Amino acid sequence: MKFFHRFATIHAVYLVAVLLLAVVTPAGGAEKESAPINIEADRMVSQENDNSVVFLGNVDARQGDLLIKTDKMTVYYVQEEGTTTNSSEVKKLICTGNVEISQGDWLGTGSRMDYYAGDRKVILSGDARAWQGQNMVSGKTITYYLDEGRSIVEGPATATGKDEKSGGGTSGRVKAVIQPGGGGSGK
């Protein structure tokens, strides 16, 4: 039993390592692949029947300048059949509760983050906000395409980032604050 638990733990860490490499490594970004991956959480549960691994409580995943913090991180994977090694491919990652993802001077927050490996996109939702330097944008969802360096922000949101329930005139709109001059990074 101890061997199985140790194997499951190593397998889970491997899965998250593969995911983080997929998230942070742009085409040709070999230097980020060599950065060590550090994951900390209060608890980890391997759910082999569901092909998933769950990290719970104060989850902190880091590789290079990429940082993901959340209350709960679930990694879903597809087990590769017919291989001689026990390898797997990450299908998606879902983070819930106090999500923060940052890289360099870019920071995204929300109550949920979904990462889809096939499309290499991140979707932040639930009071979704993103900052580039001092510039900020908020909406119902923020979709970021990793390989393309582009994002789509969709309403409804108010200036505070909360959904507008009353007929206050600005519901359904994306909000942005752009600082003149040196407020952004110029990326």
CORKA-V713300 format. One record per residue. N is the residue number from 1. RES is the residue in one small letter. PSI is psi in radians with two decimals (NA if undefined). Layout:
n=N res=RES psi=PSI
n=N res=RES psi=PSI
//
This chain:
n=1 res=m psi=-0.71
n=2 res=k psi=-0.71
n=3 res=f psi=-0.78
n=4 res=f psi=-0.79
n=5 res=h psi=-0.74
n=6 res=r psi=-0.74
n=7 res=f psi=-0.77
n=8 res=a psi=-0.69
n=9 res=t psi=-0.80
n=10 res=i psi=-0.74
n=11 res=h psi=-0.74
n=12 res=a psi=-0.77
n=13 res=v psi=-0.68
n=14 res=y psi=-0.77
n=15 res=l psi=-0.80
n=16 res=v psi=-0.63
n=17 res=a psi=-0.79
n=18 res=v psi=-0.74
n=19 res=l psi=-0.86
n=20 res=l psi=-0.65
n=21 res=l psi=-0.71
n=22 res=a psi=-0.66
n=23 res=v psi=-0.80
n=24 res=v psi=-0.22
n=25 res=t psi=1.77
n=26 res=p psi=2.93
n=27 res=a psi=2.17
n=28 res=g psi=0.22
n=29 res=g psi=1.00
n=30 res=a psi=-0.52
n=31 res=e psi=-0.52
n=32 res=k psi=-0.47
n=33 res=e psi=-0.52
n=34 res=s psi=-0.14
n=35 res=a psi=2.41
n=36 res=p psi=2.61
n=37 res=i psi=2.22
n=38 res=n psi=2.22
n=39 res=i psi=2.28
n=40 res=e psi=2.47
n=41 res=a psi=2.85
n=42 res=d psi=-0.48
n=43 res=r psi=2.63
n=44 res=m psi=2.37
n=45 res=v psi=2.13
n=46 res=s psi=2.20
n=47 res=q psi=1.40
n=48 res=e psi=-0.57
n=49 res=n psi=-0.52
n=50 res=d psi=0.04
n=51 res=n psi=0.92
n=52 res=s psi=2.78
n=53 res=v psi=2.32
n=54 res=v psi=2.25
n=55 res=f psi=2.26
n=56 res=l psi=2.46
n=57 res=g psi=1.96
n=58 res=n psi=0.86
n=59 res=v psi=2.29
n=60 res=d psi=1.88
n=61 res=a psi=2.24
n=62 res=r psi=2.48
n=63 res=q psi=2.06
n=64 res=g psi=-2.23
n=65 res=d psi=0.12
n=66 res=l psi=2.32
n=67 res=l psi=2.26
n=68 res=i psi=2.17
n=69 res=k psi=2.41
n=70 res=t psi=2.97
n=71 res=d psi=-0.59
n=72 res=k psi=2.29
n=73 res=m psi=2.13
n=74 res=t psi=2.18
n=75 res=v psi=2.11
n=76 res=y psi=2.35
n=77 res=y psi=2.82
n=78 res=v psi=2.13
n=79 res=q psi=2.19
n=80 res=e psi=2.13
n=81 res=e psi=2.68
n=82 res=g psi=0.20
n=83 res=t psi=2.72
n=84 res=t psi=-0.33
n=85 res=t psi=2.78
n=86 res=n psi=1.38
n=87 res=s psi=2.83
n=88 res=s psi=2.84
n=89 res=e psi=2.30
n=90 res=v psi=2.29
n=91 res=k psi=-0.88
n=92 res=k psi=2.87
n=93 res=l psi=2.32
n=94 res=i psi=2.17
n=95 res=c psi=2.36
n=96 res=t psi=2.49
n=97 res=g psi=1.93
n=98 res=n psi=0.93
n=99 res=v psi=2.30
n=100 res=e psi=2.25
n=101 res=i psi=2.27
n=102 res=s psi=2.64
n=103 res=q psi=2.09
n=104 res=g psi=-2.28
n=105 res=d psi=0.19
n=106 res=w psi=2.30
n=107 res=l psi=2.28
n=108 res=g psi=2.46
n=109 res=t psi=2.77
n=110 res=g psi=3.13
n=111 res=s psi=-0.20
n=112 res=r psi=2.55
n=113 res=m psi=2.22
n=114 res=d psi=2.29
n=115 res=y psi=2.22
n=116 res=y psi=1.96
n=117 res=a psi=-0.69
n=118 res=g psi=-0.71
n=119 res=d psi=-0.15
n=120 res=r psi=1.00
n=121 res=k psi=2.62
n=122 res=v psi=2.33
n=123 res=i psi=2.04
n=124 res=l psi=2.40
n=125 res=s psi=2.92
n=126 res=g psi=1.49
n=127 res=d psi=0.83
n=128 res=a psi=2.30
n=129 res=r psi=2.62
n=130 res=a psi=2.47
n=131 res=w psi=2.41
n=132 res=q psi=1.84
n=133 res=g psi=-2.22
n=134 res=q psi=-0.07
n=135 res=n psi=2.44
n=136 res=m psi=2.54
n=137 res=v psi=2.53
n=138 res=s psi=2.69
n=139 res=g psi=-3.07
n=140 res=k psi=-0.77
n=141 res=t psi=2.62
n=142 res=i psi=2.05
n=143 res=t psi=2.18
n=144 res=y psi=2.14
n=145 res=y psi=1.94
n=146 res=l psi=-0.80
n=147 res=d psi=-0.49
n=148 res=e psi=-0.28
n=149 res=g psi=0.58
n=150 res=r psi=2.74
n=151 res=s psi=2.76
n=152 res=i psi=2.21
n=153 res=v psi=2.26
n=154 res=e psi=2.47
n=155 res=g psi=-3.02
n=156 res=p psi=2.54
n=157 res=a psi=2.71
n=158 res=t psi=-3.14
n=159 res=a psi=-0.44
n=160 res=t psi=-0.10
n=161 res=g psi=-0.03
n=162 res=k psi=2.57
n=163 res=d psi=2.38
n=164 res=e psi=2.03
n=165 res=k psi=-0.56
n=166 res=s psi=2.94
n=167 res=g psi=0.94
n=168 res=g psi=0.07
n=169 res=g psi=-0.41
n=170 res=t psi=0.17
n=171 res=s psi=2.66
n=172 res=g psi=0.18
n=173 res=r psi=2.51
n=174 res=v psi=2.50
n=175 res=k psi=2.43
n=176 res=a psi=2.51
n=177 res=v psi=1.99
n=178 res=i psi=2.10
n=179 res=q psi=2.27
n=180 res=p psi=2.71
n=181 res=g psi=-2.22
n=182 res=g psi=0.44
n=183 res=g psi=-0.46
n=184 res=g psi=-3.08
n=185 res=s psi=-0.15
n=186 res=g psi=0.18
n=187 res=k psi=NA
//
